[in-house]
Amino acid sequence: MLRYLRGIDLRKQVGSVTIWGLGLTIVLAGFAGLVIDTWRVFAERQDLSGMADSAAIAGATAVDIARLNETGEVALDDAVAIDRALEFVYSQDGWSPEISVQAIPGPDNAFITVILEKDVYFTLLGPLLPGEDPLHITVTSLASPNVVEP
């Protein structure tokens, strides 16, 4: 009588719990991998964004003093602005050779743009997605000197 429960032969169900358990474990591992890898991508993007913002601000402090004294016009010294922005990026703890860095002065030396790029590889989803390209992150930041009228 115990072999039959509501018309189901329990002898035929041996091992089905193991199969369901393994399947559920794989699904949960895939979901956990998706969550963790997504979090890593957002964290990398946030780190790059902060680094690019700060580098652009550092570059925007390179005001061309000679031009300011001669014409009264606030403009950046291109070479100094680029050097300051790049020096800031390279001095950060989060910088690595995997990060591509560009510092580009704007027209009329009015601003500087810093572009950081990095490829992020999947760690937990990597084995589930063999042969997939890494996720490419690009952040752009623009800063100009702050002009305060007396």
KEDRENDREN-437287 format. One record per atom (N, C-alpha, C): atom name; y, z, x. Coordinates in Angstrom, 1 decimal, always signed. Example, Ala and Ser with C-alpha at 12.3 -4.5 7.8 and 13.67 -1.06 7.14 Angstrom:
// residues 2
SITE	N	-5.7	+7.8	+13.2 .
SITE	CA	-4.5	+7.8	+12.3 .
SITE	C	-3.3	+7.8	+13.2 .
SITE	N	-2.2	+7.1	+12.8 .
SITE	CA	-1.1	+7.1	+13.7 .
SITE	C	+0.0	+7.9	+12.9 .
END
This chain:
// residues 150
SITE	N	-1.2	+0.0	+0.8 .
SITE	CA	+0.0	+0.0	+0.0 .
SITE	C	+1.3	+0.0	+0.9 .
SITE	N	+1.2	+0.6	+2.0 .
SITE	CA	+2.4	+0.7	+2.9 .
SITE	C	+2.6	-0.7	+3.6 .
SITE	N	+1.5	-1.5	+3.6 .
SITE	CA	+1.7	-2.8	+4.3 .
SITE	C	+2.6	-3.7	+3.5 .
SITE	N	+2.8	-3.5	+2.3 .
SITE	CA	+3.6	-4.3	+1.4 .
SITE	C	+4.8	-3.5	+0.9 .
SITE	N	+5.9	-4.1	+1.2 .
SITE	CA	+7.2	-3.4	+0.7 .
SITE	C	+7.9	-4.5	-0.1 .
SITE	N	+8.0	-4.4	-1.4 .
SITE	CA	+8.6	-5.3	-2.3 .
SITE	C	+8.2	-6.7	-2.0 .
SITE	N	+6.9	-6.9	-1.8 .
SITE	CA	+6.4	-8.2	-1.7 .
SITE	C	+6.4	-8.8	-0.3 .
SITE	N	+6.8	-8.0	+0.7 .
SITE	CA	+6.9	-8.5	+2.1 .
SITE	C	+5.8	-7.9	+2.9 .
SITE	N	+5.0	-8.8	+3.5 .
SITE	CA	+3.9	-8.3	+4.4 .
SITE	C	+4.5	-7.8	+5.7 .
SITE	N	+4.5	-6.5	+6.0 .
SITE	CA	+5.2	-6.0	+7.2 .
SITE	C	+4.5	-6.4	+8.4 .
SITE	N	+3.2	-6.8	+8.4 .
SITE	CA	+2.5	-7.2	+9.6 .
SITE	C	+3.1	-8.6	+10.1 .
SITE	N	+3.6	-9.4	+9.2 .
SITE	CA	+4.2	-10.7	+9.6 .
SITE	C	+5.6	-10.5	+10.2 .
SITE	N	+6.2	-9.3	+10.0 .
SITE	CA	+7.6	-9.1	+10.5 .
SITE	C	+7.7	-8.4	+11.9 .
SITE	N	+6.6	-8.2	+12.5 .
SITE	CA	+6.5	-7.6	+13.8 .
SITE	C	+7.3	-8.4	+14.8 .
SITE	N	+8.3	-7.8	+15.5 .
SITE	CA	+9.0	-8.5	+16.6 .
SITE	C	+10.3	-9.1	+16.0 .
SITE	N	+10.5	-9.2	+14.7 .
SITE	CA	+11.8	-9.8	+14.2 .
SITE	C	+13.0	-8.9	+14.5 .
SITE	N	+12.8	-7.6	+14.6 .
SITE	CA	+13.9	-6.7	+14.9 .
SITE	C	+14.4	-7.0	+16.4 .
SITE	N	+13.4	-7.2	+17.3 .
SITE	CA	+13.7	-7.5	+18.7 .
SITE	C	+14.5	-8.8	+18.8 .
SITE	N	+14.1	-9.8	+18.0 .
SITE	CA	+14.8	-11.1	+18.1 .
SITE	C	+16.3	-10.9	+17.5 .
SITE	N	+16.4	-10.2	+16.4 .
SITE	CA	+17.7	-9.9	+15.9 .
SITE	C	+18.6	-9.1	+16.8 .
SITE	N	+18.0	-8.1	+17.5 .
SITE	CA	+18.7	-7.3	+18.5 .
SITE	C	+19.2	-8.1	+19.6 .
SITE	N	+18.3	-9.0	+20.2 .
SITE	CA	+18.7	-9.9	+21.3 .
SITE	C	+19.8	-10.8	+20.9 .
SITE	N	+19.7	-11.4	+19.7 .
SITE	CA	+20.7	-12.3	+19.2 .
SITE	C	+22.1	-11.6	+19.0 .
SITE	N	+22.0	-10.5	+18.4 .
SITE	CA	+23.3	-9.7	+18.2 .
SITE	C	+23.9	-9.3	+19.5 .
SITE	N	+23.1	-8.9	+20.5 .
SITE	CA	+23.6	-8.6	+21.8 .
SITE	C	+24.3	-9.8	+22.5 .
SITE	N	+23.7	-10.9	+22.4 .
SITE	CA	+24.3	-12.1	+23.0 .
SITE	C	+25.6	-12.5	+22.3 .
SITE	N	+25.7	-12.4	+21.0 .
SITE	CA	+26.9	-12.6	+20.2 .
SITE	C	+28.0	-11.6	+20.6 .
SITE	N	+27.6	-10.3	+20.7 .
SITE	CA	+28.6	-9.3	+21.1 .
SITE	C	+29.1	-9.5	+22.5 .
SITE	N	+28.2	-9.9	+23.4 .
SITE	CA	+28.6	-10.1	+24.8 .
SITE	C	+29.5	-11.3	+24.9 .
SITE	N	+29.3	-12.3	+24.1 .
SITE	CA	+30.2	-13.5	+24.1 .
SITE	C	+31.5	-13.1	+23.6 .
SITE	N	+31.6	-12.3	+22.5 .
SITE	CA	+32.8	-11.9	+21.9 .
SITE	C	+33.6	-11.0	+22.9 .
SITE	N	+32.9	-10.1	+23.6 .
SITE	CA	+33.5	-9.2	+24.6 .
SITE	C	+34.1	-10.0	+25.7 .
SITE	N	+33.3	-11.0	+26.2 .
SITE	CA	+33.8	-11.9	+27.2 .
SITE	C	+35.1	-12.7	+26.8 .
SITE	N	+35.1	-13.1	+25.6 .
SITE	CA	+36.3	-13.8	+25.0 .
SITE	C	+37.5	-12.9	+25.0 .
SITE	N	+37.3	-11.7	+24.6 .
SITE	CA	+38.4	-10.7	+24.5 .
SITE	C	+38.9	-10.4	+25.9 .
SITE	N	+38.0	-10.1	+26.8 .
SITE	CA	+38.4	-9.7	+28.1 .
SITE	C	+39.1	-10.8	+28.9 .
SITE	N	+38.5	-12.0	+28.8 .
SITE	CA	+39.1	-13.2	+29.5 .
SITE	C	+40.4	-13.5	+28.9 .
SITE	N	+40.6	-13.4	+27.6 .
SITE	CA	+41.9	-13.7	+26.9 .
SITE	C	+42.9	-12.7	+27.4 .
SITE	N	+42.5	-11.4	+27.5 .
SITE	CA	+43.4	-10.4	+28.0 .
SITE	C	+43.8	-10.7	+29.4 .
SITE	N	+42.9	-11.1	+30.3 .
SITE	CA	+43.2	-11.4	+31.6 .
SITE	C	+44.3	-12.6	+31.7 .
SITE	N	+44.1	-13.6	+30.9 .
SITE	CA	+45.0	-14.7	+30.9 .
SITE	C	+46.4	-14.2	+30.5 .
SITE	N	+46.5	-13.4	+29.4 .
SITE	CA	+47.8	-12.9	+29.0 .
SITE	C	+48.4	-12.0	+30.1 .
SITE	N	+47.6	-11.2	+30.7 .
SITE	CA	+48.2	-10.3	+31.8 .
SITE	C	+48.6	-11.2	+33.0 .
SITE	N	+47.9	-12.2	+33.4 .
SITE	CA	+48.3	-13.1	+34.5 .
SITE	C	+49.6	-13.8	+34.1 .
SITE	N	+49.7	-14.2	+32.9 .
SITE	CA	+51.0	-14.9	+32.5 .
SITE	C	+52.1	-14.0	+32.5 .
SITE	N	+51.9	-12.8	+32.0 .
SITE	CA	+53.0	-11.8	+32.0 .
SITE	C	+53.5	-11.4	+33.5 .
SITE	N	+52.5	-11.3	+34.4 .
SITE	CA	+52.8	-11.0	+35.8 .
SITE	C	+53.6	-12.2	+36.4 .
SITE	N	+53.2	-13.4	+36.1 .
SITE	CA	+53.9	-14.6	+36.7 .
SITE	C	+55.3	-14.7	+36.1 .
SITE	N	+55.4	-14.4	+34.8 .
SITE	CA	+56.7	-14.5	+34.1 .
SITE	C	+57.7	-13.5	+34.7 .
SITE	N	+57.2	-12.3	+34.9 .
SITE	CA	+58.1	-11.3	+35.5 .
SITE	C	+58.5	-11.6	+36.9 .
SITE	N	+57.6	-12.2	+37.7 .
SITE	CA	+57.8	-12.6	+39.0 .
SITE	C	+58.8	-13.8	+39.1 .
SITE	N	+58.7	-14.7	+38.2 .
SITE	CA	+59.6	-15.9	+38.1 .
SITE	C	+61.0	-15.4	+37.7 .
SITE	N	+61.1	-14.6	+36.7 .
SITE	CA	+62.4	-14.1	+36.2 .
SITE	C	+63.1	-13.4	+37.4 .
SITE	N	+62.4	-12.5	+38.1 .
SITE	CA	+63.1	-11.7	+39.1 .
SITE	C	+63.4	-12.7	+40.3 .
SITE	N	+62.6	-13.6	+40.6 .
SITE	CA	+62.9	-14.6	+41.7 .
SITE	C	+64.1	-15.4	+41.3 .
SITE	N	+64.2	-15.8	+40.1 .
SITE	CA	+65.4	-16.6	+39.7 .
SITE	C	+66.7	-15.8	+39.7 .
SITE	N	+66.6	-14.5	+39.4 .
SITE	CA	+67.8	-13.6	+39.5 .
SITE	C	+68.1	-13.4	+40.9 .
SITE	N	+67.1	-13.3	+41.8 .
SITE	CA	+67.4	-13.1	+43.2 .
SITE	C	+68.1	-14.4	+43.7 .
SITE	N	+67.7	-15.5	+43.3 .
SITE	CA	+68.3	-16.8	+43.8 .
SITE	C	+69.7	-17.0	+43.2 .
SITE	N	+69.9	-16.4	+42.0 .
SITE	CA	+71.2	-16.6	+41.4 .
SITE	C	+72.3	-15.7	+42.0 .
SITE	N	+71.9	-14.8	+42.9 .
SITE	CA	+72.9	-14.0	+43.6 .
SITE	C	+73.5	-14.7	+44.8 .
SITE	N	+73.0	-15.9	+45.1 .
SITE	CA	+73.5	-16.6	+46.3 .
SITE	C	+74.7	-17.4	+46.0 .
SITE	N	+75.8	-16.8	+45.7 .
SITE	CA	+77.1	-17.5	+45.3 .
SITE	C	+77.7	-18.1	+46.6 .
SITE	N	+78.1	-19.3	+46.5 .
SITE	CA	+78.8	-20.0	+47.6 .
SITE	C	+80.2	-19.4	+47.7 .
SITE	N	+80.4	-18.5	+48.6 .
SITE	CA	+81.7	-17.8	+48.7 .
SITE	C	+82.8	-18.7	+49.2 .
SITE	N	+82.5	-19.6	+50.1 .
SITE	CA	+83.5	-20.5	+50.6 .
SITE	C	+84.1	-21.4	+49.4 .
SITE	N	+83.2	-21.9	+48.6 .
SITE	CA	+83.6	-22.7	+47.5 .
SITE	C	+84.4	-21.9	+46.4 .
SITE	N	+83.9	-20.6	+46.3 .
SITE	CA	+84.6	-19.8	+45.4 .
SITE	C	+86.1	-19.5	+45.8 .
SITE	N	+86.2	-19.2	+47.1 .
SITE	CA	+87.5	-19.0	+47.7 .
SITE	C	+88.5	-20.2	+47.6 .
SITE	N	+87.9	-21.4	+47.9 .
SITE	CA	+88.7	-22.6	+47.9 .
SITE	C	+89.1	-23.1	+46.5 .
SITE	N	+88.1	-23.1	+45.6 .
SITE	CA	+88.4	-23.8	+44.3 .
SITE	C	+88.4	-22.8	+43.1 .
SITE	N	+87.9	-21.6	+43.4 .
SITE	CA	+87.8	-20.6	+42.3 .
SITE	C	+86.6	-20.9	+41.4 .
SITE	N	+85.8	-21.8	+41.8 .
SITE	CA	+84.6	-22.2	+41.0 .
SITE	C	+83.4	-21.4	+41.4 .
SITE	N	+82.6	-20.9	+40.5 .
SITE	CA	+81.4	-20.1	+40.8 .
SITE	C	+80.3	-21.1	+40.9 .
SITE	N	+79.7	-21.2	+42.1 .
SITE	CA	+78.5	-22.1	+42.3 .
SITE	C	+77.6	-21.5	+43.3 .
SITE	N	+76.3	-21.9	+43.2 .
SITE	CA	+75.3	-21.4	+44.1 .
SITE	C	+75.3	-22.2	+45.4 .
SITE	N	+75.0	-21.5	+46.5 .
SITE	CA	+74.7	-22.1	+47.8 .
SITE	C	+73.2	-22.5	+47.7 .
SITE	N	+72.9	-23.8	+47.6 .
SITE	CA	+71.5	-24.2	+47.3 .
SITE	C	+70.5	-23.6	+48.3 .
SITE	N	+70.7	-23.8	+49.5 .
SITE	CA	+69.8	-23.4	+50.6 .
SITE	C	+69.5	-21.9	+50.5 .
SITE	N	+70.6	-21.1	+50.4 .
SITE	CA	+70.4	-19.6	+50.3 .
SITE	C	+69.7	-19.2	+49.0 .
SITE	N	+70.1	-19.9	+47.9 .
SITE	CA	+69.5	-19.5	+46.6 .
SITE	C	+68.0	-19.8	+46.7 .
SITE	N	+67.6	-20.9	+47.2 .
SITE	CA	+66.2	-21.3	+47.3 .
SITE	C	+65.4	-20.3	+48.2 .
SITE	N	+66.1	-20.0	+49.4 .
SITE	CA	+65.4	-19.0	+50.3 .
SITE	C	+65.3	-17.7	+49.7 .
SITE	N	+66.3	-17.2	+48.9 .
SITE	CA	+66.2	-15.9	+48.3 .
SITE	C	+65.1	-15.8	+47.2 .
SITE	N	+65.0	-16.9	+46.4 .
SITE	CA	+64.0	-16.9	+45.4 .
SITE	C	+62.6	-17.0	+46.0 .
SITE	N	+62.4	-17.8	+47.0 .
SITE	CA	+61.1	-17.9	+47.6 .
SITE	C	+60.7	-16.6	+48.3 .
SITE	N	+61.7	-16.1	+49.0 .
SITE	CA	+61.4	-14.8	+49.8 .
SITE	C	+61.0	-13.7	+48.8 .
SITE	N	+61.7	-13.7	+47.6 .
SITE	CA	+61.3	-12.6	+46.7 .
SITE	C	+59.9	-12.8	+46.2 .
SITE	N	+59.5	-14.1	+45.8 .
SITE	CA	+58.2	-14.3	+45.3 .
SITE	C	+57.1	-13.9	+46.4 .
SITE	N	+57.4	-14.4	+47.6 .
SITE	CA	+56.4	-14.1	+48.7 .
SITE	C	+56.3	-12.7	+49.0 .
SITE	N	+57.3	-11.9	+48.7 .
SITE	CA	+57.2	-10.4	+49.1 .
SITE	C	+56.6	-9.6	+48.0 .
SITE	N	+56.2	-10.2	+46.9 .
SITE	CA	+55.6	-9.4	+45.8 .
SITE	C	+54.1	-9.1	+46.0 .
SITE	N	+53.7	-7.9	+45.5 .
SITE	CA	+52.3	-7.6	+45.6 .
SITE	C	+51.4	-8.5	+44.9 .
SITE	N	+51.8	-9.1	+43.8 .
SITE	CA	+51.0	-10.0	+43.0 .
SITE	C	+50.9	-11.4	+43.5 .
SITE	N	+51.7	-11.7	+44.5 .
SITE	CA	+51.7	-13.1	+45.0 .
SITE	C	+50.4	-13.3	+45.8 .
SITE	N	+49.8	-14.5	+45.7 .
SITE	CA	+48.7	-15.0	+46.4 .
SITE	C	+48.8	-16.5	+46.7 .
SITE	N	+48.1	-17.0	+47.7 .
SITE	CA	+48.2	-18.5	+47.9 .
SITE	C	+47.8	-19.3	+46.8 .
SITE	N	+47.1	-18.7	+45.8 .
SITE	CA	+46.7	-19.5	+44.6 .
SITE	C	+47.9	-19.9	+43.7 .
SITE	N	+49.0	-19.2	+43.9 .
SITE	CA	+50.2	-19.4	+43.1 .
SITE	C	+51.1	-20.5	+43.7 .
SITE	N	+51.4	-21.6	+42.9 .
SITE	CA	+52.2	-22.6	+43.4 .
SITE	C	+53.7	-22.2	+43.0 .
SITE	N	+54.6	-22.3	+44.0 .
SITE	CA	+56.0	-21.9	+43.8 .
SITE	C	+56.9	-23.0	+44.0 .
SITE	N	+57.9	-23.2	+43.1 .
SITE	CA	+59.0	-24.2	+43.2 .
SITE	C	+60.3	-23.5	+42.9 .
SITE	N	+61.3	-23.7	+43.7 .
SITE	CA	+62.6	-23.2	+43.4 .
SITE	C	+63.5	-24.4	+43.4 .
SITE	N	+64.2	-24.7	+42.3 .
SITE	CA	+64.9	-26.0	+42.2 .
SITE	C	+66.4	-25.6	+41.7 .
SITE	N	+67.4	-26.0	+42.5 .
SITE	CA	+68.8	-25.8	+42.1 .
SITE	C	+69.1	-26.7	+41.0 .
SITE	N	+70.0	-26.3	+40.1 .
SITE	CA	+70.5	-27.1	+39.0 .
SITE	C	+71.6	-28.0	+39.4 .
SITE	N	+72.0	-28.9	+38.5 .
SITE	CA	+73.1	-29.7	+38.8 .
SITE	C	+74.4	-28.9	+39.0 .
SITE	N	+75.3	-29.4	+39.9 .
SITE	CA	+76.5	-28.8	+40.2 .
SITE	C	+76.3	-27.3	+40.7 .
SITE	N	+75.1	-27.0	+41.2 .
SITE	CA	+74.8	-25.7	+41.7 .
SITE	C	+75.1	-24.6	+40.7 .
SITE	N	+75.0	-24.9	+39.5 .
SITE	CA	+75.3	-23.9	+38.4 .
SITE	C	+74.2	-22.9	+38.2 .
SITE	N	+73.0	-23.2	+38.5 .
SITE	CA	+71.8	-22.3	+38.2 .
SITE	C	+70.7	-22.7	+39.1 .
SITE	N	+69.7	-21.8	+39.1 .
SITE	CA	+68.4	-22.1	+39.8 .
SITE	C	+67.3	-21.9	+38.9 .
SITE	N	+66.3	-22.8	+39.0 .
SITE	CA	+65.0	-22.7	+38.2 .
SITE	C	+63.9	-22.4	+39.2 .
SITE	N	+63.1	-21.4	+38.7 .
SITE	CA	+61.9	-21.1	+39.5 .
SITE	C	+60.7	-21.4	+38.6 .
SITE	N	+59.7	-22.1	+39.2 .
SITE	CA	+58.5	-22.5	+38.5 .
SITE	C	+57.3	-21.9	+39.2 .
SITE	N	+56.5	-21.2	+38.6 .
SITE	CA	+55.2	-20.6	+39.1 .
SITE	C	+54.0	-21.2	+38.4 .
SITE	N	+53.0	-21.6	+39.1 .
SITE	CA	+51.8	-22.1	+38.4 .
SITE	C	+50.6	-21.5	+39.1 .
SITE	N	+49.6	-21.3	+38.2 .
SITE	CA	+48.3	-20.7	+38.7 .
SITE	C	+47.2	-21.1	+37.8 .
SITE	N	+46.0	-21.2	+38.4 .
SITE	CA	+44.8	-21.5	+37.7 .
SITE	C	+44.0	-20.2	+37.5 .
SITE	N	+43.6	-19.9	+36.3 .
SITE	CA	+42.9	-18.6	+36.0 .
SITE	C	+41.4	-19.0	+35.6 .
SITE	N	+40.5	-18.5	+36.3 .
SITE	CA	+39.1	-18.8	+36.1 .
SITE	C	+38.5	-17.8	+35.1 .
SITE	N	+37.6	-18.2	+34.2 .
SITE	CA	+36.9	-17.3	+33.3 .
SITE	C	+35.9	-16.5	+34.1 .
SITE	N	+35.9	-15.2	+33.9 .
SITE	CA	+34.9	-14.4	+34.6 .
SITE	C	+33.7	-14.1	+33.7 .
SITE	N	+33.9	-13.6	+32.5 .
SITE	CA	+32.7	-13.3	+31.7 .
SITE	C	+32.2	-14.5	+30.9 .
SITE	N	+33.2	-15.4	+30.5 .
SITE	CA	+32.8	-16.6	+29.8 .
SITE	C	+32.3	-17.7	+30.7 .
SITE	N	+32.5	-17.6	+32.0 .
SITE	CA	+32.1	-18.6	+33.0 .
SITE	C	+30.7	-19.0	+32.8 .
SITE	N	+29.7	-18.1	+32.8 .
SITE	CA	+28.3	-18.5	+32.7 .
SITE	C	+28.0	-19.1	+31.3 .
SITE	N	+28.8	-18.8	+30.3 .
SITE	CA	+28.6	-19.4	+29.0 .
SITE	C	+29.2	-20.8	+28.9 .
SITE	N	+30.2	-21.1	+29.8 .
SITE	CA	+30.9	-22.4	+29.7 .
SITE	C	+30.8	-23.0	+31.1 .
SITE	N	+29.6	-23.4	+31.5 .
SITE	CA	+29.5	-24.0	+32.9 .
SITE	C	+30.2	-25.3	+33.0 .
SITE	N	+30.9	-25.5	+34.1 .
SITE	CA	+31.6	-26.8	+34.3 .
SITE	C	+33.0	-26.9	+33.7 .
SITE	N	+33.4	-25.8	+33.0 .
SITE	CA	+34.7	-25.9	+32.4 .
SITE	C	+35.8	-25.7	+33.5 .
SITE	N	+36.9	-26.4	+33.3 .
SITE	CA	+38.1	-26.3	+34.2 .
SITE	C	+38.7	-24.9	+33.9 .
SITE	N	+39.4	-24.4	+35.0 .
SITE	CA	+40.1	-23.2	+34.8 .
SITE	C	+41.3	-23.4	+33.9 .
SITE	N	+41.8	-22.3	+33.3 .
SITE	CA	+43.0	-22.4	+32.5 .
SITE	C	+44.3	-22.4	+33.4 .
SITE	N	+45.1	-23.4	+33.2 .
SITE	CA	+46.3	-23.5	+34.0 .
SITE	C	+47.5	-22.9	+33.3 .
SITE	N	+48.2	-22.0	+34.1 .
SITE	CA	+49.3	-21.2	+33.5 .
SITE	C	+50.6	-21.7	+34.3 .
SITE	N	+51.6	-22.1	+33.6 .
SITE	CA	+52.9	-22.4	+34.2 .
SITE	C	+54.0	-21.6	+33.5 .
SITE	N	+54.8	-21.0	+34.3 .
SITE	CA	+56.0	-20.2	+33.8 .
SITE	C	+57.2	-20.8	+34.5 .
SITE	N	+58.3	-20.8	+33.7 .
SITE	CA	+59.6	-21.4	+34.2 .
SITE	C	+60.7	-20.4	+33.9 .
SITE	N	+61.5	-20.1	+34.9 .
SITE	CA	+62.6	-19.2	+34.6 .
SITE	C	+63.9	-19.8	+35.2 .
SITE	N	+65.0	-19.6	+34.5 .
SITE	CA	+66.3	-20.1	+34.9 .
SITE	C	+67.3	-19.0	+35.0 .
SITE	N	+68.1	-19.0	+36.0 .
SITE	CA	+69.2	-17.9	+36.1 .
SITE	C	+70.4	-18.5	+36.7 .
SITE	N	+71.5	-18.0	+36.3 .
SITE	CA	+72.8	-18.5	+36.8 .
SITE	C	+73.7	-17.3	+37.2 .
SITE	N	+74.6	-17.4	+38.0 .
SITE	CA	+75.5	-16.3	+38.4 .
SITE	C	+76.2	-15.8	+37.1 .
SITE	N	+76.4	-14.5	+37.0 .
SITE	CA	+77.1	-13.9	+35.9 .
SITE	C	+78.6	-13.8	+36.2 .
SITE	N	+79.4	-14.5	+35.5 .
SITE	CA	+80.8	-14.6	+35.7 .
SITE	C	+81.5	-13.6	+34.8 .
SITE	N	+82.2	-12.6	+35.4 .
SITE	CA	+82.9	-11.6	+34.6 .
SITE	C	+84.4	-11.8	+34.8 .
SITE	N	+85.1	-12.1	+33.7 .
SITE	CA	+86.6	-12.3	+33.8 .
SITE	C	+87.2	-10.9	+33.9 .
SITE	N	+88.2	-10.8	+34.9 .
SITE	CA	+88.9	-9.5	+35.1 .
SITE	C	+89.8	-9.2	+33.9 .
END
